[in-house]
Amino acid sequence: MVVLDLYMDRMDGYKVLAHKIIFSARGSRNEIDQAMSAGAFKFLPKT
């Protein structure tokens, strides 16, 4: 299992998605939908 932040210094987290769980401070509906469409298994917003 890999936990991936979408906003990293050197790469876009969406490019490395393949059944990953996303854990991010960002959590708008659009960002969640984009992550799921890109192959994320689950999106966990930081609260």
mmCIF file of the N, C-alpha and C atoms, coordinates in Angstrom:
data_MODEL
# 
_entry.id   MODEL 
# 
loop_
_atom_site.group_PDB 
_atom_site.id 
_atom_site.type_symbol 
_atom_site.label_atom_id 
_atom_site.label_alt_id 
_atom_site.label_comp_id 
_atom_site.label_asym_id 
_atom_site.label_entity_id 
_atom_site.label_seq_id 
_atom_site.pdbx_PDB_ins_code 
_atom_site.Cartn_x 
_atom_site.Cartn_y 
_atom_site.Cartn_z 
_atom_site.occupancy 
_atom_site.B_iso_or_equiv 
_atom_site.pdbx_formal_charge 
_atom_site.auth_seq_id 
_atom_site.auth_comp_id 
_atom_site.auth_asym_id 
_atom_site.auth_atom_id 
_atom_site.pdbx_PDB_model_num 
ATOM 1   N N  . MET A 1 1  ? 0.837   -1.157 0.000   1.00 0.00 ? 1  MET A N  1 
ATOM 2   C CA . MET A 1 1  ? 0.000   0.000  0.000   1.00 0.00 ? 1  MET A CA 1 
ATOM 3   C C  . MET A 1 1  ? 0.896   1.238  0.000   1.00 0.00 ? 1  MET A C  1 
ATOM 4   N N  . VAL A 1 2  ? 0.513   2.218  -0.766  1.00 0.00 ? 2  VAL A N  1 
ATOM 5   C CA . VAL A 1 2  ? 1.219   3.494  -0.828  1.00 0.00 ? 2  VAL A CA 1 
ATOM 6   C C  . VAL A 1 2  ? 0.215   4.598  -0.519  1.00 0.00 ? 2  VAL A C  1 
ATOM 7   N N  . VAL A 1 3  ? 0.590   5.499  0.379   1.00 0.00 ? 3  VAL A N  1 
ATOM 8   C CA . VAL A 1 3  ? -0.215  6.683  0.657   1.00 0.00 ? 3  VAL A CA 1 
ATOM 9   C C  . VAL A 1 3  ? 0.458   7.837  -0.061  1.00 0.00 ? 3  VAL A C  1 
ATOM 10  N N  . LEU A 1 4  ? -0.287  8.565  -0.899  1.00 0.00 ? 4  LEU A N  1 
ATOM 11  C CA . LEU A 1 4  ? 0.283   9.557  -1.802  1.00 0.00 ? 4  LEU A CA 1 
ATOM 12  C C  . LEU A 1 4  ? -0.386  10.902 -1.624  1.00 0.00 ? 4  LEU A C  1 
ATOM 13  N N  . ASP A 1 5  ? 0.409   11.948 -1.462  1.00 0.00 ? 5  ASP A N  1 
ATOM 14  C CA . ASP A 1 5  ? -0.111  13.310 -1.444  1.00 0.00 ? 5  ASP A CA 1 
ATOM 15  C C  . ASP A 1 5  ? -0.146  13.805 -2.885  1.00 0.00 ? 5  ASP A C  1 
ATOM 16  N N  . LEU A 1 6  ? -1.193  14.494 -3.276  1.00 0.00 ? 6  LEU A N  1 
ATOM 17  C CA . LEU A 1 6  ? -1.332  14.947 -4.656  1.00 0.00 ? 6  LEU A CA 1 
ATOM 18  C C  . LEU A 1 6  ? -0.385  16.088 -5.007  1.00 0.00 ? 6  LEU A C  1 
ATOM 19  N N  . TYR A 1 7  ? -0.046  16.901 -4.036  1.00 0.00 ? 7  TYR A N  1 
ATOM 20  C CA . TYR A 1 7  ? 0.772   18.083 -4.312  1.00 0.00 ? 7  TYR A CA 1 
ATOM 21  C C  . TYR A 1 7  ? 2.171   17.896 -3.740  1.00 0.00 ? 7  TYR A C  1 
ATOM 22  N N  . MET A 1 8  ? 3.089   17.516 -4.635  1.00 0.00 ? 8  MET A N  1 
ATOM 23  C CA . MET A 1 8  ? 4.470   17.281 -4.238  1.00 0.00 ? 8  MET A CA 1 
ATOM 24  C C  . MET A 1 8  ? 5.373   18.244 -5.007  1.00 0.00 ? 8  MET A C  1 
ATOM 25  N N  . ASP A 1 9  ? 6.570   18.450 -4.515  1.00 0.00 ? 9  ASP A N  1 
ATOM 26  C CA . ASP A 1 9  ? 7.488   19.404 -5.126  1.00 0.00 ? 9  ASP A CA 1 
ATOM 27  C C  . ASP A 1 9  ? 7.911   19.045 -6.543  1.00 0.00 ? 9  ASP A C  1 
ATOM 28  N N  . ARG A 1 10 ? 8.206   17.797 -6.782  1.00 0.00 ? 10 ARG A N  1 
ATOM 29  C CA . ARG A 1 10 ? 8.822   17.420 -8.056  1.00 0.00 ? 10 ARG A CA 1 
ATOM 30  C C  . ARG A 1 10 ? 7.914   16.678 -9.026  1.00 0.00 ? 10 ARG A C  1 
ATOM 31  N N  . MET A 1 11 ? 6.731   16.294 -8.601  1.00 0.00 ? 11 MET A N  1 
ATOM 32  C CA . MET A 1 11 ? 5.843   15.584 -9.525  1.00 0.00 ? 11 MET A CA 1 
ATOM 33  C C  . MET A 1 11 ? 4.397   15.778 -9.108  1.00 0.00 ? 11 MET A C  1 
ATOM 34  N N  . ASP A 1 12 ? 3.514   15.555 -10.020 1.00 0.00 ? 12 ASP A N  1 
ATOM 35  C CA . ASP A 1 12 ? 2.079   15.619 -9.785  1.00 0.00 ? 12 ASP A CA 1 
ATOM 36  C C  . ASP A 1 12 ? 1.625   14.244 -9.312  1.00 0.00 ? 12 ASP A C  1 
ATOM 37  N N  . GLY A 1 13 ? 1.016   14.181 -8.156  1.00 0.00 ? 13 GLY A N  1 
ATOM 38  C CA . GLY A 1 13 ? 0.588   12.913 -7.587  1.00 0.00 ? 13 GLY A CA 1 
ATOM 39  C C  . GLY A 1 13 ? -0.365  12.128 -8.473  1.00 0.00 ? 13 GLY A C  1 
ATOM 40  N N  . TYR A 1 14 ? -1.140  12.826 -9.320  1.00 0.00 ? 14 TYR A N  1 
ATOM 41  C CA . TYR A 1 14 ? -2.077  12.120 -10.204 1.00 0.00 ? 14 TYR A CA 1 
ATOM 42  C C  . TYR A 1 14 ? -1.347  11.212 -11.192 1.00 0.00 ? 14 TYR A C  1 
ATOM 43  N N  . LYS A 1 15 ? -0.096  11.535 -11.515 1.00 0.00 ? 15 LYS A N  1 
ATOM 44  C CA . LYS A 1 15 ? 0.652   10.755 -12.501 1.00 0.00 ? 15 LYS A CA 1 
ATOM 45  C C  . LYS A 1 15 ? 1.076   9.387  -11.988 1.00 0.00 ? 15 LYS A C  1 
ATOM 46  N N  . VAL A 1 16 ? 1.101   9.220  -10.690 1.00 0.00 ? 16 VAL A N  1 
ATOM 47  C CA . VAL A 1 16 ? 1.568   7.944  -10.149 1.00 0.00 ? 16 VAL A CA 1 
ATOM 48  C C  . VAL A 1 16 ? 0.448   7.111  -9.527  1.00 0.00 ? 16 VAL A C  1 
ATOM 49  N N  . LEU A 1 17 ? -0.773  7.493  -9.794  1.00 0.00 ? 17 LEU A N  1 
ATOM 50  C CA . LEU A 1 17 ? -1.912  6.749  -9.237  1.00 0.00 ? 17 LEU A CA 1 
ATOM 51  C C  . LEU A 1 17 ? -2.134  5.419  -9.958  1.00 0.00 ? 17 LEU A C  1 
ATOM 52  N N  . ALA A 1 18 ? -2.339  4.410  -9.207  1.00 0.00 ? 18 ALA A N  1 
ATOM 53  C CA . ALA A 1 18 ? -2.751  3.105  -9.724  1.00 0.00 ? 18 ALA A CA 1 
ATOM 54  C C  . ALA A 1 18 ? -3.208  2.312  -8.506  1.00 0.00 ? 18 ALA A C  1 
ATOM 55  N N  . HIS A 1 19 ? -4.461  2.432  -8.166  1.00 0.00 ? 19 HIS A N  1 
ATOM 56  C CA . HIS A 1 19 ? -5.042  1.789  -6.985  1.00 0.00 ? 19 HIS A CA 1 
ATOM 57  C C  . HIS A 1 19 ? -4.352  2.247  -5.706  1.00 0.00 ? 19 HIS A C  1 
ATOM 58  N N  . LYS A 1 20 ? -4.180  3.519  -5.564  1.00 0.00 ? 20 LYS A N  1 
ATOM 59  C CA . LYS A 1 20 ? -3.555  4.103  -4.383  1.00 0.00 ? 20 LYS A CA 1 
ATOM 60  C C  . LYS A 1 20 ? -4.615  4.712  -3.467  1.00 0.00 ? 20 LYS A C  1 
ATOM 61  N N  . ILE A 1 21 ? -4.283  4.828  -2.198  1.00 0.00 ? 21 ILE A N  1 
ATOM 62  C CA . ILE A 1 21 ? -5.120  5.556  -1.238  1.00 0.00 ? 21 ILE A CA 1 
ATOM 63  C C  . ILE A 1 21 ? -4.544  6.957  -1.129  1.00 0.00 ? 21 ILE A C  1 
ATOM 64  N N  . ILE A 1 22 ? -5.365  7.951  -1.366  1.00 0.00 ? 22 ILE A N  1 
ATOM 65  C CA . ILE A 1 22 ? -4.939  9.342  -1.302  1.00 0.00 ? 22 ILE A CA 1 
ATOM 66  C C  . ILE A 1 22 ? -5.269  9.900  0.076   1.00 0.00 ? 22 ILE A C  1 
ATOM 67  N N  . PHE A 1 23 ? -4.287  10.535 0.710   1.00 0.00 ? 23 PHE A N  1 
ATOM 68  C CA . PHE A 1 23 ? -4.453  11.193 1.999   1.00 0.00 ? 23 PHE A CA 1 
ATOM 69  C C  . PHE A 1 23 ? -3.950  12.613 1.820   1.00 0.00 ? 23 PHE A C  1 
ATOM 70  N N  . SER A 1 24 ? -4.857  13.590 1.755   1.00 0.00 ? 24 SER A N  1 
ATOM 71  C CA . SER A 1 24 ? -4.466  14.941 1.391   1.00 0.00 ? 24 SER A CA 1 
ATOM 72  C C  . SER A 1 24 ? -5.260  15.987 2.157   1.00 0.00 ? 24 SER A C  1 
ATOM 73  N N  . ALA A 1 25 ? -4.617  17.124 2.412   1.00 0.00 ? 25 ALA A N  1 
ATOM 74  C CA . ALA A 1 25 ? -5.312  18.254 3.035   1.00 0.00 ? 25 ALA A CA 1 
ATOM 75  C C  . ALA A 1 25 ? -6.322  18.854 2.068   1.00 0.00 ? 25 ALA A C  1 
ATOM 76  N N  . ARG A 1 26 ? -6.102  18.654 0.801   1.00 0.00 ? 26 ARG A N  1 
ATOM 77  C CA . ARG A 1 26 ? -7.055  19.106 -0.211  1.00 0.00 ? 26 ARG A CA 1 
ATOM 78  C C  . ARG A 1 26 ? -8.155  18.061 -0.302  1.00 0.00 ? 26 ARG A C  1 
ATOM 79  N N  . GLY A 1 27 ? -9.384  18.496 -0.443  1.00 0.00 ? 27 GLY A N  1 
ATOM 80  C CA . GLY A 1 27 ? -10.445 17.504 -0.489  1.00 0.00 ? 27 GLY A CA 1 
ATOM 81  C C  . GLY A 1 27 ? -11.722 18.018 -1.121  1.00 0.00 ? 27 GLY A C  1 
ATOM 82  N N  . SER A 1 28 ? -11.572 18.911 -2.109  1.00 0.00 ? 28 SER A N  1 
ATOM 83  C CA . SER A 1 28 ? -12.768 19.400 -2.798  1.00 0.00 ? 28 SER A CA 1 
ATOM 84  C C  . SER A 1 28 ? -13.380 18.258 -3.604  1.00 0.00 ? 28 SER A C  1 
ATOM 85  N N  . ARG A 1 29 ? -14.623 18.374 -3.910  1.00 0.00 ? 29 ARG A N  1 
ATOM 86  C CA . ARG A 1 29 ? -15.319 17.343 -4.695  1.00 0.00 ? 29 ARG A CA 1 
ATOM 87  C C  . ARG A 1 29 ? -14.590 17.096 -6.010  1.00 0.00 ? 29 ARG A C  1 
ATOM 88  N N  . ASN A 1 30 ? -14.131 18.168 -6.649  1.00 0.00 ? 30 ASN A N  1 
ATOM 89  C CA . ASN A 1 30 ? -13.423 18.047 -7.923  1.00 0.00 ? 30 ASN A CA 1 
ATOM 90  C C  . ASN A 1 30 ? -12.123 17.258 -7.761  1.00 0.00 ? 30 ASN A C  1 
ATOM 91  N N  . GLU A 1 31 ? -11.367 17.540 -6.713  1.00 0.00 ? 31 GLU A N  1 
ATOM 92  C CA . GLU A 1 31 ? -10.107 16.826 -6.480  1.00 0.00 ? 31 GLU A CA 1 
ATOM 93  C C  . GLU A 1 31 ? -10.339 15.361 -6.153  1.00 0.00 ? 31 GLU A C  1 
ATOM 94  N N  . ILE A 1 32 ? -11.367 15.082 -5.377  1.00 0.00 ? 32 ILE A N  1 
ATOM 95  C CA . ILE A 1 32 ? -11.706 13.696 -5.068  1.00 0.00 ? 32 ILE A CA 1 
ATOM 96  C C  . ILE A 1 32 ? -12.113 12.963 -6.336  1.00 0.00 ? 32 ILE A C  1 
ATOM 97  N N  . ASP A 1 33 ? -12.974 13.579 -7.139  1.00 0.00 ? 33 ASP A N  1 
ATOM 98  C CA . ASP A 1 33 ? -13.412 12.964 -8.391  1.00 0.00 ? 33 ASP A CA 1 
ATOM 99  C C  . ASP A 1 33 ? -12.239 12.722 -9.339  1.00 0.00 ? 33 ASP A C  1 
ATOM 100 N N  . GLN A 1 34 ? -11.329 13.697 -9.428  1.00 0.00 ? 34 GLN A N  1 
ATOM 101 C CA . GLN A 1 34 ? -10.168 13.549 -10.302 1.00 0.00 ? 34 GLN A CA 1 
ATOM 102 C C  . GLN A 1 34 ? -9.282  12.404 -9.834  1.00 0.00 ? 34 GLN A C  1 
ATOM 103 N N  . ALA A 1 35 ? -9.061  12.313 -8.532  1.00 0.00 ? 35 ALA A N  1 
ATOM 104 C CA . ALA A 1 35 ? -8.230  11.229 -7.991  1.00 0.00 ? 35 ALA A CA 1 
ATOM 105 C C  . ALA A 1 35 ? -8.871  9.872  -8.252  1.00 0.00 ? 35 ALA A C  1 
ATOM 106 N N  . MET A 1 36 ? -10.156 9.765  -8.041  1.00 0.00 ? 36 MET A N  1 
ATOM 107 C CA . MET A 1 36 ? -10.843 8.492  -8.256  1.00 0.00 ? 36 MET A CA 1 
ATOM 108 C C  . MET A 1 36 ? -10.837 8.112  -9.740  1.00 0.00 ? 36 MET A C  1 
ATOM 109 N N  . SER A 1 37 ? -11.027 9.095  -10.607 1.00 0.00 ? 37 SER A N  1 
ATOM 110 C CA . SER A 1 37 ? -10.994 8.833  -12.050 1.00 0.00 ? 37 SER A CA 1 
ATOM 111 C C  . SER A 1 37 ? -9.609  8.401  -12.511 1.00 0.00 ? 37 SER A C  1 
ATOM 112 N N  . ALA A 1 38 ? -8.571  8.875  -11.823 1.00 0.00 ? 38 ALA A N  1 
ATOM 113 C CA . ALA A 1 38 ? -7.198  8.538  -12.191 1.00 0.00 ? 38 ALA A CA 1 
ATOM 114 C C  . ALA A 1 38 ? -6.764  7.181  -11.650 1.00 0.00 ? 38 ALA A C  1 
ATOM 115 N N  . GLY A 1 39 ? -7.606  6.546  -10.842 1.00 0.00 ? 39 GLY A N  1 
ATOM 116 C CA . GLY A 1 39 ? -7.282  5.201  -10.371 1.00 0.00 ? 39 GLY A CA 1 
ATOM 117 C C  . GLY A 1 39 ? -7.125  5.054  -8.876  1.00 0.00 ? 39 GLY A C  1 
ATOM 118 N N  . ALA A 1 40 ? -7.386  6.108  -8.120  1.00 0.00 ? 40 ALA A N  1 
ATOM 119 C CA . ALA A 1 40 ? -7.276  5.990  -6.661  1.00 0.00 ? 40 ALA A CA 1 
ATOM 120 C C  . ALA A 1 40 ? -8.320  5.007  -6.148  1.00 0.00 ? 40 ALA A C  1 
ATOM 121 N N  . PHE A 1 41 ? -7.936  4.236  -5.167  1.00 0.00 ? 41 PHE A N  1 
ATOM 122 C CA . PHE A 1 41 ? -8.845  3.272  -4.546  1.00 0.00 ? 41 PHE A CA 1 
ATOM 123 C C  . PHE A 1 41 ? -9.706  3.957  -3.494  1.00 0.00 ? 41 PHE A C  1 
ATOM 124 N N  . LYS A 1 42 ? -9.114  4.932  -2.786  1.00 0.00 ? 42 LYS A N  1 
ATOM 125 C CA . LYS A 1 42 ? -9.798  5.627  -1.702  1.00 0.00 ? 42 LYS A CA 1 
ATOM 126 C C  . LYS A 1 42 ? -9.184  7.001  -1.527  1.00 0.00 ? 42 LYS A C  1 
ATOM 127 N N  . PHE A 1 43 ? -9.986  8.000  -1.162  1.00 0.00 ? 43 PHE A N  1 
ATOM 128 C CA . PHE A 1 43 ? -9.501  9.352  -0.891  1.00 0.00 ? 43 PHE A CA 1 
ATOM 129 C C  . PHE A 1 43 ? -9.837  9.688  0.548   1.00 0.00 ? 43 PHE A C  1 
ATOM 130 N N  . LEU A 1 44 ? -8.814  9.925  1.357   1.00 0.00 ? 44 LEU A N  1 
ATOM 131 C CA . LEU A 1 44 ? -8.995  10.258 2.771   1.00 0.00 ? 44 LEU A CA 1 
ATOM 132 C C  . LEU A 1 44 ? -8.554  11.700 2.994   1.00 0.00 ? 44 LEU A C  1 
ATOM 133 N N  . PRO A 1 45 ? -9.501  12.631 3.174   1.00 0.00 ? 45 PRO A N  1 
ATOM 134 C CA . PRO A 1 45 ? -9.103  14.014 3.438   1.00 0.00 ? 45 PRO A CA 1 
ATOM 135 C C  . PRO A 1 45 ? -8.564  14.169 4.852   1.00 0.00 ? 45 PRO A C  1 
ATOM 136 N N  . LYS A 1 46 ? -7.504  14.965 4.990   1.00 0.00 ? 46 LYS A N  1 
ATOM 137 C CA . LYS A 1 46 ? -6.964  15.283 6.315   1.00 0.00 ? 46 LYS A CA 1 
ATOM 138 C C  . LYS A 1 46 ? -7.941  16.240 6.985   1.00 0.00 ? 46 LYS A C  1 
ATOM 139 N N  . THR A 1 47 ? -8.275  15.966 8.222   1.00 0.00 ? 47 THR A N  1 
ATOM 140 C CA . THR A 1 47 ? -9.189  16.862 8.929   1.00 0.00 ? 47 THR A CA 1 
ATOM 141 C C  . THR A 1 47 ? -8.625  17.251 10.270  1.00 0.00 ? 47 THR A C  1 
# 
